[in-house]
Amino acid sequence: MHLNIENIRKDFPILTQEVYGKPLVYLDNAATTQKPLSVIRKIDEVYSTINANIHRGVHYLSQMATESHEEARKTVRQYIHAASSKEIIFTSGATESINLVASSFCRSQCKPGDEIILTTMEHHANIIPWQIQRDITGIELKVVPVTETGEIRLEDIEELISSKTKLISLAHVSNVLGTINPITEVIRLGHSYNIPVLIDAAQSVQHIHLDVQALDCDFLVFSSHKMYGPTGVGILYGKENWLDKLPPYQGGGEMIAHVTFAKTTFNELPFKFEAGTPDYVGSTALGEAIRYIEKLGLDNIRRYEEHLLHYATEKLLQIDGMQIIGTSKHKSSVISFLVGGIHPYDMGMLLDRLGIAVRTGHHCAQPLMDALGIEGTLRASFAFYNTKEEVDILVEGIKRVAKMF
Ligand SMILES: Cc1ncc(COP(=O)(O)O)c(C=O)c1O
C-alpha cells in the first residue's frame, strides 16, 4: 500500500498553518511529532465523558476510565508484542522509564565497582540516570566509542564486558546520527555473558516494527509524544521476571497492597511501579495514536520515510559545503548536518524565518558532540506526513541562507 500523504496531512491540523507568512515546514519530528485529530479528539472525549480517577472508584465513571486506561495498556502490549500486560508500565516518558530502571536496578542488583555499559551516542536521558546511581551506589560506567560513520561495533562492546558488567543500555536509533544500532546482535552478545540489555526505543518505536519477545530485550523504553501521542506519557517494558525482582521506584497510592507505619507490602505488577494517579487521559490517547500508526501500517511508514531520507540526503549533498554527520548504512529518517563554517544556531534561526522548523544544538548528546569534535549540528527529522516538496523547500532555504554568509 502507498500512503496518501495529501490525505494524511489533513489529519494533522497544525501542519496547515503559516509561520512568518510562509507555509510551515515541520522537520523537528525527532524532538516531538504532531498529533492527528483522532488523538486530539480522544483527549477531549475522555474529559468530556468519562473523566474520573481510576482503579479506586466503584462508580460508573471510574470504572469506564479504568477500563480505558487498561485497554490502552493492552494496545501497547500488542504493539510491541510483549508477553503480558503486566510487563507494560506507564511512566511520564522515556526519561522517567530509564530513571526507574537505573534506580531500581542499581539499588537492588549492583555493588560498588559493578559496571554498566553505555555508548557514546546516548541521549542524556540514558547517561545522567546512571551517573546519579554511580554517585549513590559506586557503580562505574563504561562507554562504547562511535566510529567515523557514527556506528558502534560489537567487538568494542565485547571488549568492555567484564565479570563486573551488570547491564548494557543503548539507543536503538541515535537521535543525532540516525544510526540504527544492531540491537538484536547486542542483546544476543549481552545474553551470552548473562548480561541484561535495556533498549532506548525513543527514536525507533514510531518508525520500526518492534517485537520485544523476538528481540528478547530485558527492558525497552519510549515516549508517547514522539509517536503521535500526547506528552507526559511514556512506557517501560520489562520482562516480568525482572520487574518482579526489582524494588519499587516511587512510593504512594496505587502501588501498595497493605500499609502500616511499621511495614508496607506492594501491589502486583504492573501497579507496583505506578505510584499515584496515572495519566489515564494520556494513556488512552496514546492507544489512539497507536491505532493511527497501525492504520497506516508501520511497514508502509518505514518504506516512505526511507524514501524521504534518501531523497533528502541526495539533495542536501548537492549543497556547497554540506557535511552530513552520521553516515551509517542503516539509518532512520534523521539527518544531522553542518554547512561550511556557518554556526548551526544562525542557520536554524534564519531557516525559521522561512517557515522551516529544524533543530539546532547538541541534541541532548554532549558527549557525542565532544567525540565528534563539534559544538552542535542542524537536524532535520522526518515523519510520514513530510513530503519531497518540503525537502526541496529545506534545500532551497539552506542555499538562500548560506548565500548571506
Ligand atoms: C534517544 C532518546 N532517548 C530518550 C529521549 C528522552 O525522551 P523524553 O524527553 O520524551 O523522555 C529522547 C528525546 O529526544 C531521545 O531522542
The ligand as a MOL file (V3000), in Angstrom:
LIG
                    3D

  0  0  0     0  0            999 V3000
M  V30 BEGIN CTAB
M  V30 COUNTS 16 16 0 0 0
M  V30 BEGIN ATOM
M  V30 1 C 17.1700 8.5720 22.0020 0
M  V30 2 C 16.3530 9.3120 23.0240 0
M  V30 3 N 16.2220 8.8110 24.2560 0
M  V30 4 C 15.4930 9.4120 25.1950 0
M  V30 5 C 14.8610 10.6030 24.9570 0
M  V30 6 C 14.0790 11.2510 26.0380 0
M  V30 7 O 12.7250 11.3310 25.7220 0
M  V30 8 P 11.7260 12.1670 26.6320 0
M  V30 9 O 12.2890 13.5440 26.7390 0
M  V30 10 O 10.4390 12.1110 25.8900 0
M  V30 11 O 11.6530 11.4660 27.9610 0
M  V30 12 C 14.9850 11.1900 23.6900 0
M  V30 13 C 14.3600 12.5010 23.3960 0
M  V30 14 O 14.7320 13.1830 22.4830 0
M  V30 15 C 15.7410 10.5200 22.7010 0
M  V30 16 O 15.8790 11.0290 21.4670 0
M  V30 END ATOM
M  V30 BEGIN BOND
M  V30 1 1 1 2
M  V30 2 1 2 3
M  V30 3 2 2 15
M  V30 4 2 3 4
M  V30 5 1 4 5
M  V30 6 1 5 6
M  V30 7 2 5 12
M  V30 8 1 6 7
M  V30 9 1 7 8
M  V30 10 2 8 9
M  V30 11 1 8 10
M  V30 12 1 8 11
M  V30 13 1 12 13
M  V30 14 1 12 15
M  V30 15 2 13 14
M  V30 16 1 15 16
M  V30 END BOND
M  V30 END CTAB
M  END
